[in-house]
Amino acid sequence: MSDYFILTNDNQNFKEIEVMRGIHLQIYTGENHGFYVDFL
């Protein structure tokens, strides 16, 4: 199980999308901008 965080300048609202089975893509804004991909 591994994960990584990538900083971006994206202004999208928080979203969690299941890209593939066991893989969730989280896009959010706030104090920390970026998207987080978690491989379960």
mmCIF file of the N, C-alpha and C atoms, coordinates in Angstrom:
data_MODEL
# 
_entry.id   MODEL 
# 
loop_
_atom_site.group_PDB 
_atom_site.id 
_atom_site.type_symbol 
_atom_site.label_atom_id 
_atom_site.label_alt_id 
_atom_site.label_comp_id 
_atom_site.label_asym_id 
_atom_site.label_entity_id 
_atom_site.label_seq_id 
_atom_site.pdbx_PDB_ins_code 
_atom_site.Cartn_x 
_atom_site.Cartn_y 
_atom_site.Cartn_z 
_atom_site.occupancy 
_atom_site.B_iso_or_equiv 
_atom_site.pdbx_formal_charge 
_atom_site.auth_seq_id 
_atom_site.auth_comp_id 
_atom_site.auth_asym_id 
_atom_site.auth_atom_id 
_atom_site.pdbx_PDB_model_num 
ATOM 1   N N  . MET A 1 1  ? 0.854   -1.192 0.000   1.00 0.00 ? 1  MET A N  1 
ATOM 2   C CA . MET A 1 1  ? 0.000   0.000  0.000   1.00 0.00 ? 1  MET A CA 1 
ATOM 3   C C  . MET A 1 1  ? 0.889   1.240  0.000   1.00 0.00 ? 1  MET A C  1 
ATOM 4   N N  . SER A 1 2  ? 0.675   2.123  -0.955  1.00 0.00 ? 2  SER A N  1 
ATOM 5   C CA . SER A 1 2  ? 1.479   3.336  -1.034  1.00 0.00 ? 2  SER A CA 1 
ATOM 6   C C  . SER A 1 2  ? 0.590   4.504  -1.427  1.00 0.00 ? 2  SER A C  1 
ATOM 7   N N  . ASP A 1 3  ? 1.103   5.717  -1.202  1.00 0.00 ? 3  ASP A N  1 
ATOM 8   C CA . ASP A 1 3  ? 0.338   6.901  -1.560  1.00 0.00 ? 3  ASP A CA 1 
ATOM 9   C C  . ASP A 1 3  ? 1.305   8.031  -1.845  1.00 0.00 ? 3  ASP A C  1 
ATOM 10  N N  . TYR A 1 4  ? 0.840   9.027  -2.544  1.00 0.00 ? 4  TYR A N  1 
ATOM 11  C CA . TYR A 1 4  ? 1.684   10.181 -2.804  1.00 0.00 ? 4  TYR A CA 1 
ATOM 12  C C  . TYR A 1 4  ? 0.833   11.426 -2.923  1.00 0.00 ? 4  TYR A C  1 
ATOM 13  N N  . PHE A 1 5  ? 1.452   12.560 -2.664  1.00 0.00 ? 5  PHE A N  1 
ATOM 14  C CA . PHE A 1 5  ? 0.733   13.826 -2.659  1.00 0.00 ? 5  PHE A CA 1 
ATOM 15  C C  . PHE A 1 5  ? 1.408   14.766 -3.643  1.00 0.00 ? 5  PHE A C  1 
ATOM 16  N N  . ILE A 1 6  ? 0.619   15.401 -4.506  1.00 0.00 ? 6  ILE A N  1 
ATOM 17  C CA . ILE A 1 6  ? 1.157   16.312 -5.503  1.00 0.00 ? 6  ILE A CA 1 
ATOM 18  C C  . ILE A 1 6  ? 0.539   17.687 -5.299  1.00 0.00 ? 6  ILE A C  1 
ATOM 19  N N  . LEU A 1 7  ? 1.383   18.701 -5.101  1.00 0.00 ? 7  LEU A N  1 
ATOM 20  C CA . LEU A 1 7  ? 0.873   20.064 -4.929  1.00 0.00 ? 7  LEU A CA 1 
ATOM 21  C C  . LEU A 1 7  ? 0.465   20.634 -6.280  1.00 0.00 ? 7  LEU A C  1 
ATOM 22  N N  . THR A 1 8  ? -0.675  21.274 -6.308  1.00 0.00 ? 8  THR A N  1 
ATOM 23  C CA . THR A 1 8  ? -1.137  21.905 -7.531  1.00 0.00 ? 8  THR A CA 1 
ATOM 24  C C  . THR A 1 8  ? -1.719  23.266 -7.194  1.00 0.00 ? 8  THR A C  1 
ATOM 25  N N  . ASN A 1 9  ? -2.084  24.023 -8.210  1.00 0.00 ? 9  ASN A N  1 
ATOM 26  C CA . ASN A 1 9  ? -2.743  25.317 -8.030  1.00 0.00 ? 9  ASN A CA 1 
ATOM 27  C C  . ASN A 1 9  ? -4.201  25.218 -8.437  1.00 0.00 ? 9  ASN A C  1 
ATOM 28  N N  . ASP A 1 10 ? -4.758  24.029 -8.267  1.00 0.00 ? 10 ASP A N  1 
ATOM 29  C CA . ASP A 1 10 ? -6.130  23.790 -8.703  1.00 0.00 ? 10 ASP A CA 1 
ATOM 30  C C  . ASP A 1 10 ? -7.117  24.440 -7.743  1.00 0.00 ? 10 ASP A C  1 
ATOM 31  N N  . ASN A 1 11 ? -8.135  25.094 -8.289  1.00 0.00 ? 11 ASN A N  1 
ATOM 32  C CA . ASN A 1 11 ? -9.136  25.760 -7.452  1.00 0.00 ? 11 ASN A CA 1 
ATOM 33  C C  . ASN A 1 11 ? -10.446 24.979 -7.394  1.00 0.00 ? 11 ASN A C  1 
ATOM 34  N N  . GLN A 1 12 ? -10.411 23.712 -7.768  1.00 0.00 ? 12 GLN A N  1 
ATOM 35  C CA . GLN A 1 12 ? -11.638 22.926 -7.752  1.00 0.00 ? 12 GLN A CA 1 
ATOM 36  C C  . GLN A 1 12 ? -12.051 22.645 -6.316  1.00 0.00 ? 12 GLN A C  1 
ATOM 37  N N  . ASN A 1 13 ? -13.325 22.350 -6.154  1.00 0.00 ? 13 ASN A N  1 
ATOM 38  C CA . ASN A 1 13 ? -13.829 21.969 -4.835  1.00 0.00 ? 13 ASN A CA 1 
ATOM 39  C C  . ASN A 1 13 ? -13.383 20.546 -4.526  1.00 0.00 ? 13 ASN A C  1 
ATOM 40  N N  . PHE A 1 14 ? -13.515 20.182 -3.253  1.00 0.00 ? 14 PHE A N  1 
ATOM 41  C CA . PHE A 1 14 ? -13.112 18.835 -2.842  1.00 0.00 ? 14 PHE A CA 1 
ATOM 42  C C  . PHE A 1 14 ? -13.936 17.792 -3.581  1.00 0.00 ? 14 PHE A C  1 
ATOM 43  N N  . LYS A 1 15 ? -13.255 16.840 -4.186  1.00 0.00 ? 15 LYS A N  1 
ATOM 44  C CA . LYS A 1 15 ? -13.944 15.742 -4.865  1.00 0.00 ? 15 LYS A CA 1 
ATOM 45  C C  . LYS A 1 15 ? -13.182 14.458 -4.596  1.00 0.00 ? 15 LYS A C  1 
ATOM 46  N N  . GLU A 1 16 ? -13.909 13.378 -4.457  1.00 0.00 ? 16 GLU A N  1 
ATOM 47  C CA . GLU A 1 16 ? -13.281 12.067 -4.316  1.00 0.00 ? 16 GLU A CA 1 
ATOM 48  C C  . GLU A 1 16 ? -13.831 11.167 -5.406  1.00 0.00 ? 16 GLU A C  1 
ATOM 49  N N  . ILE A 1 17 ? -12.955 10.704 -6.267  1.00 0.00 ? 17 ILE A N  1 
ATOM 50  C CA . ILE A 1 17 ? -13.379 9.909  -7.409  1.00 0.00 ? 17 ILE A CA 1 
ATOM 51  C C  . ILE A 1 17 ? -12.686 8.555  -7.345  1.00 0.00 ? 17 ILE A C  1 
ATOM 52  N N  . GLU A 1 18 ? -13.448 7.488  -7.528  1.00 0.00 ? 18 GLU A N  1 
ATOM 53  C CA . GLU A 1 18 ? -12.852 6.163  -7.584  1.00 0.00 ? 18 GLU A CA 1 
ATOM 54  C C  . GLU A 1 18 ? -12.419 5.917  -9.022  1.00 0.00 ? 18 GLU A C  1 
ATOM 55  N N  . VAL A 1 19 ? -11.136 6.111  -9.281  1.00 0.00 ? 19 VAL A N  1 
ATOM 56  C CA . VAL A 1 19 ? -10.623 6.000  -10.636 1.00 0.00 ? 19 VAL A CA 1 
ATOM 57  C C  . VAL A 1 19 ? -10.609 4.540  -11.063 1.00 0.00 ? 19 VAL A C  1 
ATOM 58  N N  . MET A 1 20 ? -10.084 3.677  -10.205 1.00 0.00 ? 20 MET A N  1 
ATOM 59  C CA . MET A 1 20 ? -10.061 2.249  -10.490 1.00 0.00 ? 20 MET A CA 1 
ATOM 60  C C  . MET A 1 20 ? -10.402 1.520  -9.199  1.00 0.00 ? 20 MET A C  1 
ATOM 61  N N  . ARG A 1 21 ? -10.536 0.220  -9.284  1.00 0.00 ? 21 ARG A N  1 
ATOM 62  C CA . ARG A 1 21 ? -10.863 -0.549 -8.082  1.00 0.00 ? 21 ARG A CA 1 
ATOM 63  C C  . ARG A 1 21 ? -9.741  -0.382 -7.058  1.00 0.00 ? 21 ARG A C  1 
ATOM 64  N N  . GLY A 1 22 ? -10.081 0.194  -5.907  1.00 0.00 ? 22 GLY A N  1 
ATOM 65  C CA . GLY A 1 22 ? -9.121  0.366  -4.834  1.00 0.00 ? 22 GLY A CA 1 
ATOM 66  C C  . GLY A 1 22 ? -8.283  1.621  -4.984  1.00 0.00 ? 22 GLY A C  1 
ATOM 67  N N  . ILE A 1 23 ? -8.545  2.423  -6.012  1.00 0.00 ? 23 ILE A N  1 
ATOM 68  C CA . ILE A 1 23 ? -7.782  3.655  -6.193  1.00 0.00 ? 23 ILE A CA 1 
ATOM 69  C C  . ILE A 1 23 ? -8.737  4.827  -6.114  1.00 0.00 ? 23 ILE A C  1 
ATOM 70  N N  . HIS A 1 24 ? -8.478  5.737  -5.204  1.00 0.00 ? 24 HIS A N  1 
ATOM 71  C CA . HIS A 1 24 ? -9.350  6.897  -5.022  1.00 0.00 ? 24 HIS A CA 1 
ATOM 72  C C  . HIS A 1 24 ? -8.566  8.164  -5.304  1.00 0.00 ? 24 HIS A C  1 
ATOM 73  N N  . LEU A 1 25 ? -9.156  9.046  -6.087  1.00 0.00 ? 25 LEU A N  1 
ATOM 74  C CA . LEU A 1 25 ? -8.531  10.327 -6.398  1.00 0.00 ? 25 LEU A CA 1 
ATOM 75  C C  . LEU A 1 25 ? -9.246  11.414 -5.614  1.00 0.00 ? 25 LEU A C  1 
ATOM 76  N N  . GLN A 1 26 ? -8.501  12.137 -4.807  1.00 0.00 ? 26 GLN A N  1 
ATOM 77  C CA . GLN A 1 26 ? -9.092  13.191 -3.996  1.00 0.00 ? 26 GLN A CA 1 
ATOM 78  C C  . GLN A 1 26 ? -8.552  14.535 -4.463  1.00 0.00 ? 26 GLN A C  1 
ATOM 79  N N  . ILE A 1 27 ? -9.480  15.416 -4.862  1.00 0.00 ? 27 ILE A N  1 
ATOM 80  C CA . ILE A 1 27 ? -9.103  16.760 -5.283  1.00 0.00 ? 27 ILE A CA 1 
ATOM 81  C C  . ILE A 1 27 ? -9.787  17.742 -4.339  1.00 0.00 ? 27 ILE A C  1 
ATOM 82  N N  . TYR A 1 28 ? -9.049  18.665 -3.768  1.00 0.00 ? 28 TYR A N  1 
ATOM 83  C CA . TYR A 1 28 ? -9.649  19.551 -2.783  1.00 0.00 ? 28 TYR A CA 1 
ATOM 84  C C  . TYR A 1 28 ? -8.927  20.892 -2.777  1.00 0.00 ? 28 TYR A C  1 
ATOM 85  N N  . THR A 1 29 ? -9.567  21.861 -2.129  1.00 0.00 ? 29 THR A N  1 
ATOM 86  C CA . THR A 1 29 ? -8.957  23.167 -1.941  1.00 0.00 ? 29 THR A CA 1 
ATOM 87  C C  . THR A 1 29 ? -8.989  23.525 -0.469  1.00 0.00 ? 29 THR A C  1 
ATOM 88  N N  . GLY A 1 30 ? -8.305  24.563 -0.114  1.00 0.00 ? 30 GLY A N  1 
ATOM 89  C CA . GLY A 1 30 ? -8.204  24.975 1.274   1.00 0.00 ? 30 GLY A CA 1 
ATOM 90  C C  . GLY A 1 30 ? -6.809  25.512 1.511   1.00 0.00 ? 30 GLY A C  1 
ATOM 91  N N  . GLU A 1 31 ? -6.307  25.335 2.727   1.00 0.00 ? 31 GLU A N  1 
ATOM 92  C CA . GLU A 1 31 ? -4.963  25.814 3.021   1.00 0.00 ? 31 GLU A CA 1 
ATOM 93  C C  . GLU A 1 31 ? -3.935  25.027 2.215   1.00 0.00 ? 31 GLU A C  1 
ATOM 94  N N  . ASN A 1 32 ? -4.240  23.777 1.947   1.00 0.00 ? 32 ASN A N  1 
ATOM 95  C CA . ASN A 1 32 ? -3.332  22.931 1.168   1.00 0.00 ? 32 ASN A CA 1 
ATOM 96  C C  . ASN A 1 32 ? -3.997  22.576 -0.152  1.00 0.00 ? 32 ASN A C  1 
ATOM 97  N N  . HIS A 1 33 ? -3.496  23.141 -1.237  1.00 0.00 ? 33 HIS A N  1 
ATOM 98  C CA . HIS A 1 33 ? -4.057  22.846 -2.551  1.00 0.00 ? 33 HIS A CA 1 
ATOM 99  C C  . HIS A 1 33 ? -3.303  21.684 -3.160  1.00 0.00 ? 33 HIS A C  1 
ATOM 100 N N  . GLY A 1 34 ? -4.031  20.834 -3.821  1.00 0.00 ? 34 GLY A N  1 
ATOM 101 C CA . GLY A 1 34 ? -3.369  19.721 -4.489  1.00 0.00 ? 34 GLY A CA 1 
ATOM 102 C C  . GLY A 1 34 ? -4.318  18.567 -4.680  1.00 0.00 ? 34 GLY A C  1 
ATOM 103 N N  . PHE A 1 35 ? -3.791  17.486 -5.246  1.00 0.00 ? 35 PHE A N  1 
ATOM 104 C CA . PHE A 1 35 ? -4.605  16.285 -5.324  1.00 0.00 ? 35 PHE A CA 1 
ATOM 105 C C  . PHE A 1 35 ? -3.830  15.111 -4.768  1.00 0.00 ? 35 PHE A C  1 
ATOM 106 N N  . TYR A 1 36 ? -4.590  14.223 -4.158  1.00 0.00 ? 36 TYR A N  1 
ATOM 107 C CA . TYR A 1 36 ? -4.016  13.109 -3.411  1.00 0.00 ? 36 TYR A CA 1 
ATOM 108 C C  . TYR A 1 36 ? -4.532  11.816 -4.012  1.00 0.00 ? 36 TYR A C  1 
ATOM 109 N N  . VAL A 1 37 ? -3.626  10.915 -4.356  1.00 0.00 ? 37 VAL A N  1 
ATOM 110 C CA . VAL A 1 37 ? -4.017  9.629  -4.931  1.00 0.00 ? 37 VAL A CA 1 
ATOM 111 C C  . VAL A 1 37 ? -3.606  8.538  -3.957  1.00 0.00 ? 37 VAL A C  1 
ATOM 112 N N  . ASP A 1 38 ? -4.557  7.754  -3.529  1.00 0.00 ? 38 ASP A N  1 
ATOM 113 C CA . ASP A 1 38 ? -4.299  6.703  -2.548  1.00 0.00 ? 38 ASP A CA 1 
ATOM 114 C C  . ASP A 1 38 ? -4.546  5.350  -3.191  1.00 0.00 ? 38 ASP A C  1 
ATOM 115 N N  . PHE A 1 39 ? -3.510  4.529  -3.234  1.00 0.00 ? 39 PHE A N  1 
ATOM 116 C CA . PHE A 1 39 ? -3.654  3.172  -3.772  1.00 0.00 ? 39 PHE A CA 1 
ATOM 117 C C  . PHE A 1 39 ? -3.907  2.228  -2.608  1.00 0.00 ? 39 PHE A C  1 
ATOM 118 N N  . LEU A 1 40 ? -5.126  1.727  -2.524  1.00 0.00 ? 40 LEU A N  1 
ATOM 119 C CA . LEU A 1 40 ? -5.480  0.857  -1.402  1.00 0.00 ? 40 LEU A CA 1 
ATOM 120 C C  . LEU A 1 40 ? -5.108  -0.578 -1.690  1.00 0.00 ? 40 LEU A C  1 
# 
